[in-house]
Amino acid sequence: MDSTTRRIVIVGGGFAGTTLARALERRLAPPWQVLLVSEESYTTFNPMLAEVVGASVFPEHVVAPIRQMLATRTSRFVMGRVTAVDPVRRTLQAQTLAGAQEIGYEHLVLAFGTRANLDLVPGLAEHALPLKLVGDALHIRNRVLQRLARIELESDPALRRALGHFVVIGGGFSGVEVAGELADFLAGARRHYPRVAPDELRVTLLQDAARLLLELPASLGEAAARSLRQRGVDVRLGARAEQVEAEAVQLAGGERLASATVVCTIGTRPNPLVERLGLPTQRGRLLTRPDLSIDGHDGLWAIGDCALVRNHAPGAGPEGVASFAPPTAQFAVAQAQALAHNLIARIEARPTRPFAHVSRGAMATTGHLKGVAQVGALRLSGLPAWLLWRAYYLLRMPTLGRKVRIWLEWTWGMFFAADITHLRFTRTAEADTPPAPAAAPLTPSQP
């Protein structure tokens, strides 16, 4: 780096990190440089992962290459994992493809998100499938196809029903969307598995609350439940998973649901880097000041899911108290835009301003052509909500070419059945390797 270069380093390539980098690119000029460090070379559009599970889109359609999103005049991308930060020397250590590197900075923004928490329920880590990354979504889709293929080969009725029972834990946005996608995918795929009977396939959604989608008005949560039930999903409200086993889910009330596949959409845990930094945290997230800076460390900032940010917008919380911003894509983008303003203000020695964002609403799909949405005071359900959901995320996609590809794929999916290809990335050296045993040690029922 040139000795005159002044660097803003962003750690994390999600919605928050990439939005901030792109906003700064347009407003900074040399000698300033934006450097984004991320373990992955792409941004994942997490709200669309359920569509990968249901084969509504291909995995590559829910990711966007970071290098394609950034300009090169005032920015740079480094693929690597940050292992340590020294706020005093203003340096960080990153493990890259070229080995360990030390990177200096004038401002450092932490935007590295969270991890899935599989310790909330006994057995969850061993037997459940999380839905946090694009690899998770593709793995779940493959597992569903494996189950269908295995049902055709089994003769024990109880075992066939367990193999065809898919349990989703969590009635939030991800849980509702993946349950609806699974129901539609199973209904469409079954025609290609003639030895599988319709009553051998079912989806159960467990929600440890009185209704679904607690972030939305009660009427929309109820509408989502009705929509899912119409698709054949068994929506269990007030149902808490007490233990997950290889062959069943034990509920708090004592009921045991025989199931070979459990999808987990609840719980997050901090990125391990949070603990190593030794910075102030609350609820496992980095505690920020109103302007998104971190107290006691000049030049250090945090946004996105890893940050605990108070929303100072009017009406965002109880009178006189700012509520915490939810860890959603909408608020991550808003925080990034607010921080871009504050960083420029700090560089120009002007006052920064507290984060304030009025929610534009929220929405969820409940399967093909169905959804629920709240936009301001407007509440939608059914096809209008589904179209609004797709339009919003289509607009969020970078580059015209990617938008066109996804639009074509979505349009194709409205008229043709979902793809049932089981994608196995087998290399030549592995072609003759014996197949792995069944993922779960399921055994036929006793006579």
FENLINLIN-V146632 format. One line per field, one symbol per residue. ss: DSSP state (A for helix, B for strand, O for the rest). phi: phi as a letter, one per 30 degrees, with the letter a starting at -180 (. if undefined). burial: + if it has 9 or more other ideal C-beta (glycine too) atoms within 8 Angstrom, else -. A space follows every 50 residues. Layout:
ss->???
phi->???
burial->???
This chain:
ss->OOOOOBBBBBBOOOAAAAAAAAAAAOOOOOOBBBBBBBOOOBBBOAAAAA AAAOOOOOAAAABBBAAAAOOOOOBBBBBBBBBBBBOOOOBBBBBBOOBB BBBBOOBBBBOOOBBBOOOOOBOAAAABBBOOOAAAAAAAAAAAAAAAAA AAAOOOAAAAAAAOBBBBBOOOAAAAAAAAAAAAAAAAAAAAOOOOOAAA OBBBBBBOOOOOOOOOOAAAAAAAAAAAAAOOOBBBBOOOBBBBOOOBBB BOOOOBBBOOBBBBOOOBBBOAAAAAAOOOBBOOBBBOOOOOBOOOOOOB BBOAAABBOBBOOOOOOOOOOOBBOOOOAAAAAAAAAAAAAAAAAAAOOO OOOOOOOOOOOBBBBBBOOBBBBBBOOBBBBOAAAAAAAAAAAAAAOOOA AAAAAAAAAAAAAOOOOOOOOOOOOOOAAAOOOOOOOOOOOOOOOOO
phi->.ddcdcccccckcdedddddddddedccbeddbcbccbdccbccdedcdd ddedidbdeddcbbdddddcdcdbbacbdacdcabcdddhbbcbccdcjd bcbdbcbbccbcibcdcccdbeidddbccdbbbdddddddeddedddddd edcccdeddddddccccccjcdeddddddddddddddddddcbddcdedc babcccbdadadhddceedddddddddddddjdddcciccdcaccdbacc cddjdccdacbbccbcibbddededddicdbahibddcdecidceibdic bbbiddcccdccdeidaeeibddddddcdedddddddddedddddddcic ddbddbbcedkaaacbkdibababbiddcbbideddddedddddddddid ddededdddddeddbbdddcdcdcdddedcdcdedddedbddbdddd
burial->----+-+++++++++++++++++++--+---+++++++--+++++-++++ +++++++-+-++++-+--++---++-++++-++-+-+--+++++-+---- +-+-+-++++++++++++--+-++--+++++--+-+++++++++++++++ ++-+---+++++++++++++++++++++++++++++++++--+--+---+ +++++++-+-++++-+---++++++-+++-+++++++-+-+-++++++++ +-----+++++++++++-+++-++--+-+-+---++++-+++++--+-++ ++++++++++++---+-----++-+-+-++++++++++++++++++---- -++-+++---+++++++--++++++---++++-+++-+++-+++--+-+- -++-+++-++--+----+-+-------------------+-+-----
